Amino acid sequence: MNANAVARHYGSLTPEERFRLILAASGRGDDAERTRLVSAAPRLTLARPDHTPFAQAFHELALLIFIELSDAAASFSEALDHADLVAAEDEGEAAAGEEAAELASEGSRKRPTWQRCLDLALGFGFLLRTKAGGWKLFCEPLNVPPCQLWQGLPGLNRLQRALSLAESVAFAPEGFLRWLNRTRPKGCPELRDVPLTVEGIAAATESLFREQAAWWDGEKGYRP
């Protein structure tokens, strides 16, 4: 039986059967089959409050930001743990001062291993703190606490502990910029500005929020 013959029966599928087949087609990358299944589905007429597109967009965005911040917090915590481990292992070498003569200048690339590991951790801390600050700045005009929709989610306490630590030990913007320039690949021009800012993240989040709200409002067409 060819695909067209099978497609003639798509209209008789139950909603759950159709959902399962669409999911399977998406999983194997069969966009044509997925489109045929969606196109054959009967349509539902729904009534909803006019603020629903904004509410739906905010809920989606809040969950996405939580996942992103949780990942950044994990990278920060793991990098700090690794720096502590390396520092303990290198304690004897550092005491002997074997590298001291080679590391006379601030800009030297041959920094002790423990220092490079710590710098990386402080860089991750800067990313975490800046991303969280961008989300907070985005939420301010909405008069909503940044963590309001995250209550009860697993990992929230761990994220909050990491954020609190990052406020104390992460790079400041100036230190982050110096670190980027110190570790930049050979031949790359020196950066003059920090490429990641709280304001920039807030603006990007606002743009994504508007885009998602427009999609839920139907301005960009139906996306199955």
C-alpha positions as CSV (number, residue, x, y, z in Angstrom):
1,M,0.0,0.0,0.0
2,N,1.5,3.4,-1.0
3,A,1.6,6.5,1.1
4,N,-1.3,8.2,-0.6
5,A,-3.6,5.2,0.1
6,V,-2.6,5.2,3.7
7,A,-3.1,8.9,4.0
8,R,-6.8,8.5,3.0
9,H,-7.4,6.8,6.3
10,Y,-5.8,9.5,8.5
11,G,-9.1,11.3,9.0
12,S,-10.5,8.2,10.9
13,L,-7.7,8.2,13.5
14,T,-8.5,9.0,17.1
15,P,-6.8,12.1,18.5
16,E,-4.4,9.9,20.6
17,E,-3.6,7.7,17.6
18,R,-2.8,10.8,15.6
19,F,-0.6,12.2,18.3
20,R,1.4,9.0,18.6
21,L,1.9,8.8,14.8
22,I,2.9,12.5,14.6
23,L,5.4,12.0,17.5
24,A,6.8,8.9,15.8
25,A,7.2,10.7,12.4
26,S,8.9,13.6,14.2
27,G,11.3,11.2,15.9
28,R,12.4,9.6,12.7
29,G,12.6,12.9,10.8
30,D,9.8,12.2,8.4
31,D,8.5,15.8,8.0
32,A,6.3,14.8,5.0
33,E,4.4,12.2,7.0
34,R,4.1,14.5,10.0
35,T,2.6,17.2,7.8
36,R,0.1,14.8,6.2
37,L,-1.0,13.6,9.6
38,V,-1.5,17.1,10.9
39,S,-3.3,18.3,7.8
40,A,-5.8,15.5,8.0
41,A,-6.8,16.2,11.6
42,P,-10.2,17.7,12.3
43,R,-10.0,21.2,13.8
44,L,-11.2,22.2,17.3
45,T,-12.7,25.6,18.0
46,L,-11.5,27.0,21.4
47,A,-12.4,30.2,23.3
48,R,-9.7,31.7,25.5
49,P,-9.0,34.9,27.4
50,D,-7.2,37.6,25.3
51,H,-4.2,37.6,27.5
52,T,-3.5,33.8,27.0
53,P,-0.8,34.3,24.3
54,F,1.3,36.4,26.8
55,A,0.7,34.0,29.7
56,Q,1.6,31.0,27.6
57,A,4.7,32.7,26.3
58,F,5.8,33.7,29.8
59,H,5.3,30.2,31.1
60,E,7.4,28.7,28.3
61,L,10.1,31.2,28.7
62,A,10.3,30.9,32.5
63,L,10.8,27.1,32.2
64,L,13.4,27.6,29.4
65,I,15.4,30.1,31.5
66,F,15.2,27.8,34.6
67,I,16.8,25.0,32.6
68,E,19.4,27.3,31.2
69,L,20.3,28.7,34.6
70,S,20.4,25.3,36.2
71,D,22.9,24.1,33.5
72,A,25.0,27.2,34.1
73,A,24.9,26.6,37.8
74,A,26.0,23.0,37.4
75,S,29.0,24.2,35.2
76,F,30.0,26.8,37.8
77,S,29.8,24.3,40.7
78,E,31.7,21.6,38.8
79,A,34.4,24.0,37.8
80,L,34.9,25.2,41.4
81,D,35.1,21.6,42.6
82,H,37.7,20.8,39.9
83,A,39.7,23.9,40.8
84,D,39.8,22.9,44.5
85,L,40.9,19.4,43.5
86,V,43.7,20.7,41.2
87,A,44.8,23.2,43.8
88,A,45.2,20.5,46.4
89,E,47.2,18.3,43.9
90,D,49.4,21.2,42.8
91,E,50.1,22.5,46.4
92,G,53.5,20.9,46.5
93,E,54.5,22.3,43.1
94,A,53.2,25.8,44.0
95,A,55.2,25.8,47.2
96,A,58.4,24.8,45.4
97,G,57.9,27.9,43.1
98,E,58.9,26.1,40.0
99,E,56.7,28.3,37.8
100,A,57.1,31.6,39.6
101,A,59.9,32.9,37.3
102,E,57.8,32.2,34.2
103,L,54.7,33.9,35.5
104,A,56.1,37.4,36.2
105,S,53.5,39.3,34.1
106,E,49.8,39.4,34.5
107,G,49.3,38.7,30.8
108,S,51.4,35.6,30.7
109,R,49.5,32.6,29.3
110,K,51.6,30.1,31.4
111,R,49.6,30.4,34.6
112,P,49.6,27.6,37.1
113,T,47.1,24.9,36.4
114,W,45.1,25.6,39.6
115,Q,44.9,29.3,38.6
116,R,43.6,28.5,35.2
117,C,41.0,26.2,36.6
118,L,39.9,28.8,39.1
119,D,39.7,31.4,36.4
120,L,37.5,29.1,34.4
121,A,35.2,28.6,37.4
122,L,35.0,32.4,37.9
123,G,34.1,32.8,34.3
124,F,31.3,30.3,34.6
125,G,30.1,32.2,37.7
126,F,30.0,35.4,35.7
127,L,27.9,33.8,33.0
128,L,25.5,32.4,35.6
129,R,25.2,35.7,37.5
130,T,24.8,37.7,34.2
131,K,22.1,35.4,32.8
132,A,20.2,35.5,36.1
133,G,20.5,39.3,36.2
134,G,19.1,39.5,32.6
135,W,16.1,37.4,33.6
136,K,15.5,39.5,36.7
137,L,15.7,42.7,34.7
138,F,13.2,41.3,32.1
139,C,10.8,40.5,35.0
140,E,10.9,43.9,36.6
141,P,8.5,45.7,34.2
142,L,6.1,42.8,34.6
143,N,6.2,43.2,38.4
144,V,6.8,39.5,38.8
145,P,9.4,37.9,41.1
146,P,12.0,36.1,38.9
147,C,11.5,32.8,40.8
148,Q,7.7,32.9,41.0
149,L,7.0,30.1,38.5
150,W,9.9,28.0,39.7
151,Q,8.6,27.2,43.1
152,G,8.4,23.5,43.6
153,L,10.7,22.6,40.7
154,P,13.5,20.2,41.5
155,G,16.9,21.9,41.6
156,L,15.7,25.3,42.6
157,N,17.5,25.3,46.0
158,R,20.7,24.2,44.3
159,L,20.4,27.0,41.7
160,Q,19.8,29.6,44.4
161,R,22.9,28.4,46.3
162,A,25.0,28.7,43.2
163,L,23.7,32.1,42.4
164,S,24.4,33.3,46.0
165,L,28.0,32.0,45.7
166,A,28.4,33.6,42.2
167,E,27.5,36.9,43.7
168,S,30.6,36.6,46.0
169,V,33.3,34.9,43.9
170,A,32.5,35.2,40.2
171,F,34.4,37.6,37.9
172,A,33.2,41.2,37.7
173,P,32.7,42.4,34.1
174,E,36.1,43.9,34.0
175,G,37.8,40.8,35.3
176,F,35.8,38.7,32.9
177,L,37.0,40.9,30.0
178,R,40.6,40.6,31.1
179,W,40.3,36.8,31.3
180,L,38.8,36.6,27.8
181,N,41.6,38.6,26.4
182,R,44.2,36.6,28.3
183,T,42.9,33.3,27.0
184,R,41.9,34.4,23.5
185,P,43.2,32.3,20.6
186,K,46.4,33.5,19.0
187,G,45.8,36.0,16.3
188,C,42.4,37.1,17.6
189,P,41.9,40.8,18.2
190,E,41.6,42.0,21.8
191,L,38.1,42.6,23.0
192,R,37.2,46.1,24.2
193,D,33.8,45.4,25.7
194,V,32.3,42.5,27.6
195,P,30.3,40.5,25.0
196,L,27.6,39.4,27.5
197,T,25.7,42.0,29.6
198,V,22.6,41.9,31.9
199,E,21.0,44.5,29.6
200,G,21.7,42.6,26.5
201,I,20.2,39.4,27.9
202,A,17.1,41.2,29.1
203,A,16.6,42.7,25.6
204,A,17.1,39.3,24.0
205,T,14.6,37.7,26.4
206,E,12.1,40.5,25.7
207,S,12.4,39.8,22.0
208,L,11.9,36.1,22.4
209,F,8.9,36.7,24.7
210,R,7.2,38.9,22.1
211,E,8.0,36.4,19.4
212,Q,6.4,33.5,21.4
213,A,3.4,35.7,22.3
214,A,2.8,36.5,18.6
215,W,3.0,32.8,17.7
216,W,0.4,31.9,20.3
217,D,-1.8,34.8,19.1
218,G,-1.7,33.3,15.6
219,E,0.1,36.2,14.0
220,K,2.7,33.8,12.5
221,G,0.4,31.0,11.4
222,Y,-0.2,27.6,12.8
223,R,2.8,25.6,13.8
224,P,1.9,21.9,14.4
